[in-house]
C-alpha cells in the first residue's frame, strides 16, 4: 500500500503532525536540559516552543494557501 500516487487522509496528516511535534518537543526539552540541567525549566521551554510553533505553522500554511507559486492546475478530468 502507499507509494507514488497514494493520497493521505486528513486523520493520517493530523497523526503525523502530532507525532512530529511530540518528537520535536522531546528534542527541544532534551537540549534545554543538557544546557541548563533543570528538568522543569527544560520541559517548560519544550512546551512553550511547541505551542508557539503550532500556531506559527498554522498561520504559515494558511498564508501559503493564498499563494499560487509552484501550483499546477489540476486537469479537468482524469482517466
ChimeraX commands (.cxc) that place a marker at each C-alpha (Angstrom):
marker #1 position 0.00,0.00,0.00 radius 0.5
marker #1 position 1.03,3.62,-0.36 radius 0.5
marker #1 position 3.70,4.75,-2.74 radius 0.5
marker #1 position 3.53,7.24,-5.56 radius 0.5
marker #1 position 0.05,8.49,-6.29 radius 0.5
marker #1 position -1.36,7.46,-2.90 radius 0.5
marker #1 position -3.32,10.11,-1.05 radius 0.5
marker #1 position -3.22,10.78,2.67 radius 0.5
marker #1 position -6.36,11.05,4.74 radius 0.5
marker #1 position -6.77,14.11,6.95 radius 0.5
marker #1 position -6.60,11.83,10.01 radius 0.5
marker #1 position -3.21,10.47,8.89 radius 0.5
marker #1 position -1.90,14.01,8.36 radius 0.5
marker #1 position -3.06,15.05,11.85 radius 0.5
marker #1 position -1.45,12.00,13.48 radius 0.5
marker #1 position 1.81,12.58,11.57 radius 0.5
marker #1 position 1.81,16.26,12.59 radius 0.5
marker #1 position 1.22,15.44,16.24 radius 0.5
marker #1 position 3.86,12.70,16.30 radius 0.5
marker #1 position 6.37,15.10,14.71 radius 0.5
marker #1 position 5.59,17.82,17.25 radius 0.5
marker #1 position 5.97,15.30,20.10 radius 0.5
marker #1 position 9.37,14.29,18.76 radius 0.5
marker #1 position 10.34,17.96,18.40 radius 0.5
marker #1 position 9.19,18.65,21.97 radius 0.5
marker #1 position 11.40,15.83,23.25 radius 0.5
marker #1 position 14.40,17.09,21.26 radius 0.5
marker #1 position 13.95,20.72,22.37 radius 0.5
marker #1 position 13.45,19.73,26.00 radius 0.5
marker #1 position 16.47,17.43,25.89 radius 0.5
marker #1 position 18.71,20.17,24.50 radius 0.5
marker #1 position 17.41,22.65,27.08 radius 0.5
marker #1 position 18.03,20.11,29.86 radius 0.5
marker #1 position 21.55,19.39,28.59 radius 0.5
marker #1 position 22.32,23.11,28.70 radius 0.5
marker #1 position 20.61,24.02,31.98 radius 0.5
marker #1 position 20.41,20.75,33.97 radius 0.5
marker #1 position 16.98,21.96,35.15 radius 0.5
marker #1 position 14.25,19.46,34.24 radius 0.5
marker #1 position 11.23,21.67,34.94 radius 0.5
marker #1 position 12.72,24.61,33.07 radius 0.5
marker #1 position 13.65,22.37,30.13 radius 0.5
marker #1 position 10.11,20.95,29.98 radius 0.5
marker #1 position 8.63,24.47,30.06 radius 0.5
marker #1 position 10.86,25.51,27.17 radius 0.5
marker #1 position 9.79,22.43,25.19 radius 0.5
marker #1 position 6.08,23.03,25.78 radius 0.5
marker #1 position 6.24,26.77,25.04 radius 0.5
marker #1 position 8.31,26.12,21.89 radius 0.5
marker #1 position 5.78,23.52,20.70 radius 0.5
marker #1 position 2.76,25.74,21.37 radius 0.5
marker #1 position 4.28,28.72,19.56 radius 0.5
marker #1 position 5.37,26.63,16.59 radius 0.5
marker #1 position 1.94,25.01,16.22 radius 0.5
marker #1 position 0.32,28.43,15.80 radius 0.5
marker #1 position 3.10,29.78,13.58 radius 0.5
marker #1 position 2.94,26.69,11.35 radius 0.5
marker #1 position -0.84,27.01,11.02 radius 0.5
marker #1 position -0.52,30.69,10.03 radius 0.5
marker #1 position 2.30,29.81,7.61 radius 0.5
marker #1 position 0.18,27.11,5.95 radius 0.5
marker #1 position -2.83,29.44,5.64 radius 0.5
marker #1 position -0.63,32.14,4.08 radius 0.5
marker #1 position 0.81,29.68,1.55 radius 0.5
marker #1 position -2.72,28.59,0.62 radius 0.5
marker #1 position -3.18,32.11,-0.78 radius 0.5
marker #1 position -0.03,31.93,-2.95 radius 0.5
marker #1 position -0.16,30.26,-6.36 radius 0.5
marker #1 position 3.62,29.85,-6.71 radius 0.5
marker #1 position 4.53,26.26,-7.64 radius 0.5
marker #1 position 0.97,25.03,-8.07 radius 0.5
marker #1 position -0.04,23.01,-11.07 radius 0.5
marker #1 position -3.56,23.34,-12.42 radius 0.5
marker #1 position -5.47,20.09,-11.94 radius 0.5
marker #1 position -6.76,18.55,-15.18 radius 0.5
marker #1 position -10.47,18.90,-15.91 radius 0.5
marker #1 position -10.74,15.12,-15.95 radius 0.5
marker #1 position -8.73,12.03,-15.02 radius 0.5
marker #1 position -8.56,8.67,-16.68 radius 0.5
marker link #1:1,2 radius 0.2
marker link #1:2,3 radius 0.2
marker link #1:3,4 radius 0.2
marker link #1:4,5 radius 0.2
marker link #1:5,6 radius 0.2
marker link #1:6,7 radius 0.2
marker link #1:7,8 radius 0.2
marker link #1:8,9 radius 0.2
marker link #1:9,10 radius 0.2
marker link #1:10,11 radius 0.2
marker link #1:11,12 radius 0.2
marker link #1:12,13 radius 0.2
marker link #1:13,14 radius 0.2
marker link #1:14,15 radius 0.2
marker link #1:15,16 radius 0.2
marker link #1:16,17 radius 0.2
marker link #1:17,18 radius 0.2
marker link #1:18,19 radius 0.2
marker link #1:19,20 radius 0.2
marker link #1:20,21 radius 0.2
marker link #1:21,22 radius 0.2
marker link #1:22,23 radius 0.2
marker link #1:23,24 radius 0.2
marker link #1:24,25 radius 0.2
marker link #1:25,26 radius 0.2
marker link #1:26,27 radius 0.2
marker link #1:27,28 radius 0.2
marker link #1:28,29 radius 0.2
marker link #1:29,30 radius 0.2
marker link #1:30,31 radius 0.2
marker link #1:31,32 radius 0.2
marker link #1:32,33 radius 0.2
marker link #1:33,34 radius 0.2
marker link #1:34,35 radius 0.2
marker link #1:35,36 radius 0.2
marker link #1:36,37 radius 0.2
marker link #1:37,38 radius 0.2
marker link #1:38,39 radius 0.2
marker link #1:39,40 radius 0.2
marker link #1:40,41 radius 0.2
marker link #1:41,42 radius 0.2
marker link #1:42,43 radius 0.2
marker link #1:43,44 radius 0.2
marker link #1:44,45 radius 0.2
marker link #1:45,46 radius 0.2
marker link #1:46,47 radius 0.2
marker link #1:47,48 radius 0.2
marker link #1:48,49 radius 0.2
marker link #1:49,50 radius 0.2
marker link #1:50,51 radius 0.2
marker link #1:51,52 radius 0.2
marker link #1:52,53 radius 0.2
marker link #1:53,54 radius 0.2
marker link #1:54,55 radius 0.2
marker link #1:55,56 radius 0.2
marker link #1:56,57 radius 0.2
marker link #1:57,58 radius 0.2
marker link #1:58,59 radius 0.2
marker link #1:59,60 radius 0.2
marker link #1:60,61 radius 0.2
marker link #1:61,62 radius 0.2
marker link #1:62,63 radius 0.2
marker link #1:63,64 radius 0.2
marker link #1:64,65 radius 0.2
marker link #1:65,66 radius 0.2
marker link #1:66,67 radius 0.2
marker link #1:67,68 radius 0.2
marker link #1:68,69 radius 0.2
marker link #1:69,70 radius 0.2
marker link #1:70,71 radius 0.2
marker link #1:71,72 radius 0.2
marker link #1:72,73 radius 0.2
marker link #1:73,74 radius 0.2
marker link #1:74,75 radius 0.2
marker link #1:75,76 radius 0.2
marker link #1:76,77 radius 0.2
marker link #1:77,78 radius 0.2
marker link #1:78,79 radius 0.2
view
